[in-house]
């Protein structure tokens, strides 16, 4: 069945439906879908620029009582290999980020039942006293765990975190926003409705967040389309998402059998997401799971952002994926894609444009 009529409607600005999205997922015309996604991206971002942020993931704890089958990072509470980083270790990691002109700390960990709300608020206040850096931290699952431990409401917890120094909330843990897949791969994790509720509340208390999606968990095309519908509906209602990021399940070292998703399927998902989510401005490439070359290609399938330099990353790496790039490599990859690199902050505001193709080592300390 031809998908041309669906793509033509999308080209003219008409919203596509769940049924349309399923037909696109069933199609093998990946390049054609990507071409339309790229056109739509250019309507949002007419300049030939690709943004990136200099940031670091700080995984402050790996103790977790959610036990997701797809996660190779967590350790059960009390496990000998579990940890909670000391404040000084966290400060050291942030200082190293500042030293390379970093602007963002993505601090995430497990759902640790032994950490009270005061742990998070004290840590945020201490960080803000020492550093001028954006704290883009604590996924909805972590926030719901704080709600459970504290006995406060979701709004009260998010308000206290914001007042202590939280700037925005990453949308990790969305996986696939359907009960069917979540019950199979992360039975104890907060429901898809709670994930949406948290992200809408993030906006209500004065912050923004991001939306995410993980494919390759054994979900159906219908579930992928429903995931996108729920993201679009939430964005219509609350304008809570600054960006959308999708990536692929990494099966190594996990309790969930499966094979790695091929690059073509990832690129198709990126493109369909860009076409469907007509109310989200920024789409981030996932070079962390797909590798730099596929990440570069995604810049022609609807992505306008190359994500974070991610000086440190432990969660995906625990599942056997170890793609790493430094800032200079990001600049090179963006230029190889025919784009102008632009350093941004967490709110997608321009920090610096790199119009020149001169060597950039003098601009940044190399990140290993």
C-alpha positions as CSV (number, residue, x, y, z in Angstrom):
1,X,0.0,0.0,0.0
2,X,1.3,3.4,-0.9
3,X,2.3,5.8,1.8
4,X,2.5,8.8,-0.5
5,X,-0.9,10.2,0.5
6,X,0.1,10.1,4.2
7,X,3.4,11.9,3.6
8,X,1.7,14.5,1.3
9,X,-0.8,15.3,4.1
10,X,2.1,15.7,6.5
11,X,3.9,17.9,4.1
12,X,1.0,20.3,4.0
13,X,0.9,20.5,7.8
14,X,-2.0,18.1,8.4
15,X,-1.8,15.9,11.5
16,X,-1.3,12.2,10.8
17,X,-3.3,9.7,12.9
18,X,-2.3,6.6,14.8
19,X,-3.4,4.5,11.8
20,X,-1.2,6.6,9.5
21,X,1.7,6.1,11.8
22,X,1.2,2.3,11.8
23,X,1.2,2.3,8.0
24,X,4.5,4.2,8.0
25,X,6.0,1.7,10.4
26,X,4.9,-1.1,8.2
27,X,6.5,0.5,5.1
28,X,10.1,-0.2,4.0
29,X,10.4,3.1,2.2
30,X,12.6,4.6,4.9
31,X,14.4,7.1,2.7
32,X,11.1,8.5,1.5
33,X,9.8,8.9,5.1
34,X,13.1,10.5,6.1
35,X,12.9,13.0,3.3
36,X,9.5,14.3,4.5
37,X,10.7,14.3,8.1
38,X,13.7,16.4,7.0
39,X,11.4,18.9,5.3
40,X,9.4,19.2,8.4
41,X,12.5,19.7,10.5
42,X,13.6,22.5,8.2
43,X,10.2,24.3,8.8
44,X,11.1,24.4,12.5
45,X,14.8,25.1,11.9
46,X,15.4,26.8,8.5
47,X,19.0,27.5,9.2
48,X,21.5,24.7,8.3
49,X,22.5,24.3,11.9
50,X,22.7,21.4,14.4
51,X,22.9,22.1,18.1
52,X,24.6,20.2,20.9
53,X,25.1,20.7,24.6
54,X,28.3,20.1,26.6
55,X,27.2,18.1,29.5
56,X,27.8,15.1,31.7
57,X,25.7,12.3,33.1
58,X,26.2,11.9,36.8
59,X,24.7,8.6,38.0
60,X,24.5,9.4,41.7
61,X,23.2,6.0,42.8
62,X,22.7,2.6,41.2
63,X,20.6,1.2,44.1
64,X,17.1,0.6,42.6
65,X,14.0,-1.2,43.7
66,X,12.2,-1.1,40.3
67,X,14.1,-4.1,38.8
68,X,13.5,-3.3,35.1
69,X,14.3,-6.4,33.0
70,X,16.1,-4.3,30.3
71,X,18.4,-2.5,32.8
72,X,22.0,-3.7,33.3
73,X,22.9,-0.8,35.5
74,X,20.9,-1.1,38.7
75,X,21.7,-3.1,41.9
76,X,19.1,-4.1,44.5
77,X,19.1,-2.1,47.8
78,X,21.8,-3.6,50.0
79,X,23.8,-5.2,47.2
80,X,27.5,-5.2,47.7
81,X,28.1,-3.5,44.3
82,X,25.6,-0.7,45.0
83,X,26.7,2.8,45.7
84,X,25.6,6.4,46.5
85,X,28.2,8.9,45.4
86,X,29.5,11.3,48.0
87,X,28.7,15.0,47.6
88,X,32.4,15.6,47.0
89,X,32.6,13.1,44.2
90,X,29.6,14.8,42.6
91,X,31.2,18.2,43.0
92,X,34.4,16.9,41.3
93,X,32.5,15.6,38.3
94,X,30.6,18.9,38.0
95,X,33.9,20.9,38.2
96,X,35.4,18.7,35.4
97,X,32.3,19.5,33.3
98,X,32.7,23.3,34.0
99,X,36.4,23.0,33.0
100,X,35.4,22.1,29.5
101,X,32.8,24.8,29.2
102,X,30.0,22.5,30.1
103,X,26.5,23.9,30.9
104,X,24.4,20.9,31.9
105,X,24.4,18.1,34.4
106,X,22.1,15.2,33.7
107,X,21.9,13.6,37.2
108,X,20.0,10.4,37.3
109,X,20.1,7.2,39.3
110,X,18.0,4.3,40.5
111,X,14.8,4.5,42.5
112,X,16.6,4.4,45.8
113,X,14.1,3.9,48.7
114,X,16.7,4.9,51.3
115,X,17.2,8.5,50.1
116,X,14.8,11.1,51.6
117,X,13.6,14.3,49.9
118,X,16.1,16.2,52.0
119,X,19.0,14.3,50.3
120,X,18.0,15.8,46.9
121,X,17.1,19.3,48.1
122,X,20.3,19.6,50.2
123,X,22.4,18.3,47.3
124,X,20.8,20.7,44.8
125,X,21.3,23.7,47.1
126,X,24.9,22.8,47.7
127,X,25.6,22.4,44.0
128,X,24.0,25.7,43.1
129,X,26.0,27.5,45.8
130,X,29.2,26.2,44.2
131,X,28.4,26.1,40.5
132,X,26.6,28.1,37.8
133,X,25.3,25.1,35.9
134,X,21.9,23.8,34.8
135,X,20.6,20.8,36.7
136,X,18.6,18.7,34.2
137,X,18.0,15.9,36.6
138,X,15.8,13.1,38.1
139,X,13.5,11.2,35.8
140,X,9.8,10.7,36.6
141,X,10.4,7.3,38.1
142,X,12.9,8.8,40.6
143,X,10.5,11.7,41.3
144,X,7.6,9.3,42.0
145,X,10.0,7.4,44.4
146,X,10.6,10.6,46.3
147,X,6.9,11.2,46.4
148,X,6.4,7.7,47.9
149,X,9.2,8.1,50.5
150,X,8.3,11.6,51.5
151,X,4.5,11.2,51.7
152,X,4.1,14.6,49.9
153,X,2.2,15.2,46.7
154,X,3.8,15.2,43.3
155,X,3.3,18.9,43.0
156,X,4.9,19.5,46.5
157,X,7.9,17.4,45.7
158,X,8.5,19.1,42.3
159,X,8.1,22.5,43.8
160,X,10.6,21.8,46.6
161,X,13.1,20.4,44.1
162,X,12.7,23.4,41.9
163,X,13.2,25.8,44.8
164,X,16.3,23.9,45.8
165,X,17.8,24.3,42.3
166,X,16.4,21.8,39.9
167,X,16.0,23.5,36.5
168,X,14.4,20.8,34.2
169,X,13.5,17.2,34.2
170,X,14.7,14.5,31.7
171,X,12.0,12.3,30.3
172,X,13.9,9.0,30.9
173,X,11.8,6.0,31.8
174,X,9.1,6.5,29.2
175,X,10.3,3.4,27.3
176,X,6.9,2.6,25.6
177,X,3.9,4.4,27.1
178,X,1.5,1.4,27.1
179,X,0.5,-0.9,29.9
180,X,1.2,-4.0,27.9
181,X,4.9,-3.5,27.3
182,X,5.5,-1.8,30.7
183,X,4.1,-4.7,32.6
184,X,6.3,-7.0,30.7
185,X,9.6,-5.2,30.9
186,X,9.3,-2.9,34.0
187,X,6.4,-4.2,36.0
188,X,7.1,-2.2,39.2
189,X,7.9,1.1,37.5
190,X,5.4,3.9,37.5
191,X,2.7,3.6,34.9
192,X,2.5,5.4,31.6
193,X,-0.2,7.6,33.1
194,X,2.1,8.6,36.0
195,X,4.9,9.4,33.6
196,X,2.7,11.7,31.7
197,X,1.3,13.2,34.9
198,X,4.8,13.9,36.2
199,X,5.9,15.7,33.0
200,X,2.8,17.8,32.9
201,X,3.3,18.8,36.5
202,X,6.9,19.7,35.8
203,X,5.5,22.4,33.5
204,X,2.9,23.5,36.0
205,X,5.5,24.2,38.7
206,X,7.6,26.3,36.2
207,X,10.0,23.9,34.5
208,X,10.3,22.0,31.2
209,X,11.2,18.5,30.4
210,X,12.0,16.2,27.5
211,X,10.1,13.2,26.1
212,X,11.8,9.9,25.3
213,X,11.0,6.6,23.6
214,X,12.8,3.2,23.6
215,X,12.2,0.8,20.7
216,X,13.2,-2.8,20.4
217,X,11.5,-4.0,23.6
218,X,9.2,-6.3,21.7
219,X,6.5,-3.7,21.3
220,X,4.1,-3.6,18.4
221,X,3.8,-0.9,15.8
222,X,0.5,0.0,17.3
223,X,2.2,0.5,20.7
224,X,4.8,2.8,19.1
225,X,2.1,4.9,17.5
226,X,0.1,5.0,20.7
227,X,3.3,6.2,22.5
228,X,3.6,9.1,20.0
229,X,-0.1,9.9,20.4
230,X,0.2,10.2,24.2
231,X,3.3,12.4,23.9
232,X,1.5,14.7,21.4
233,X,-1.6,14.9,23.5
234,X,0.4,15.9,26.6
235,X,2.3,18.5,24.6
236,X,-1.0,19.9,23.3
237,X,-2.3,20.2,26.9
238,X,0.7,21.5,28.7
239,X,3.6,22.4,26.3
240,X,5.9,20.5,28.7
241,X,8.5,19.0,26.2
242,X,11.4,21.0,24.8
243,X,12.7,18.0,22.9
244,X,12.1,14.4,21.9
245,X,14.7,11.7,22.0
246,X,14.3,8.1,20.9
247,X,16.9,5.3,21.2
248,X,17.1,1.5,20.9
249,X,17.1,-1.2,23.6
250,X,20.6,-2.6,24.3
251,X,20.1,-6.2,25.3
252,X,23.6,-7.2,26.5
253,X,23.9,-8.0,30.3
254,X,20.1,-7.6,30.8
255,X,17.3,-10.0,31.8
256,X,15.4,-9.2,28.7
257,X,16.2,-11.3,25.6
258,X,16.3,-9.6,22.3
259,X,18.4,-8.4,19.4
260,X,19.8,-5.0,18.7
261,X,17.6,-2.9,16.5
262,X,19.1,-2.2,13.0
263,X,20.0,1.3,12.1
264,X,17.3,1.5,9.4
265,X,14.6,0.8,12.0
266,X,16.0,3.5,14.3
267,X,16.1,6.0,11.5
268,X,12.5,5.1,10.5
269,X,11.4,5.7,14.1
270,X,13.1,9.1,14.2
271,X,11.5,10.2,11.0
272,X,8.0,9.0,11.9
273,X,8.3,10.6,15.3
274,X,9.2,13.9,13.7
275,X,6.3,13.7,11.3
276,X,3.8,12.7,14.0
277,X,4.9,15.0,16.8
278,X,4.1,18.3,15.0
279,X,4.2,20.2,18.3
280,X,7.7,19.4,19.5
281,X,10.4,21.6,18.2
282,X,13.6,19.7,18.9
283,X,14.6,16.1,18.0
284,X,17.8,14.7,19.4
285,X,20.1,12.2,17.7
286,X,21.0,9.1,19.7
287,X,24.6,8.5,18.8
288,X,25.1,6.9,22.2
289,X,23.3,3.8,21.2
290,X,23.6,3.9,17.5
291,X,27.1,5.1,17.0
292,X,28.4,8.4,15.5
293,X,27.8,7.6,11.9
294,X,24.2,6.7,12.3
295,X,23.8,9.7,14.6
296,X,25.2,11.8,11.8
297,X,22.7,10.3,9.3
298,X,19.8,11.0,11.6
299,X,20.4,14.7,11.1
300,X,18.8,14.1,7.6
301,X,15.9,12.1,9.1
302,X,14.4,14.8,11.3
303,X,16.9,15.5,14.0
304,X,18.2,19.0,14.6
305,X,20.2,18.3,17.7
306,X,23.2,16.0,18.4
307,X,22.5,15.7,22.1
308,X,25.1,15.9,24.7
309,X,28.9,15.4,24.7
310,X,28.1,13.1,27.6
311,X,31.5,13.1,29.1
312,X,30.4,10.2,31.3
313,X,27.7,7.6,30.8
314,X,27.1,4.4,32.8
315,X,23.6,3.1,32.1
316,X,23.8,2.3,28.4
317,X,27.4,1.3,28.8
318,X,26.4,-1.3,31.3
319,X,24.5,-3.0,28.5
320,X,27.5,-3.3,26.4
321,X,27.2,-0.1,24.3
322,X,30.2,2.1,24.6
323,X,30.0,4.8,21.8
324,X,31.8,7.9,23.0
325,X,32.7,11.1,21.3
326,X,34.3,14.3,22.5
327,X,33.4,17.8,21.6
328,X,35.8,18.1,18.7
329,X,34.4,14.9,17.2
330,X,30.9,16.3,17.5
331,X,31.9,19.4,15.7
332,X,33.5,17.3,13.0
333,X,30.5,14.9,12.6
334,X,28.0,17.8,12.4
335,X,30.2,19.5,9.7
336,X,30.4,16.2,7.8
337,X,26.6,16.2,7.7
338,X,26.7,19.5,6.0
339,X,25.6,21.5,9.1
340,X,27.0,24.3,11.2
341,X,27.6,23.3,14.8
342,X,26.0,25.4,17.5
343,X,26.6,24.9,21.2
344,X,23.3,25.3,23.1
345,X,22.1,25.3,26.7
346,X,19.4,23.0,28.1
347,X,16.7,25.4,27.0
348,X,18.0,25.3,23.4
349,X,19.3,28.8,23.6
350,X,22.5,29.5,21.6
351,X,25.7,29.6,23.6
352,X,28.1,29.7,20.6
353,X,28.2,29.2,16.9
354,X,31.2,27.5,15.3
355,X,31.1,29.0,11.8
356,X,34.9,28.4,11.2
357,X,36.3,25.0,10.3
358,X,39.5,25.8,12.1
359,X,40.9,23.3,14.5
360,X,39.0,23.4,17.7
361,X,41.4,21.9,20.3
362,X,42.2,25.4,21.5
363,X,38.5,25.9,22.3
364,X,38.0,22.8,24.4
365,X,39.9,20.5,26.7
366,X,39.7,17.1,25.0
367,X,37.3,14.8,26.7
368,X,38.2,11.1,26.9
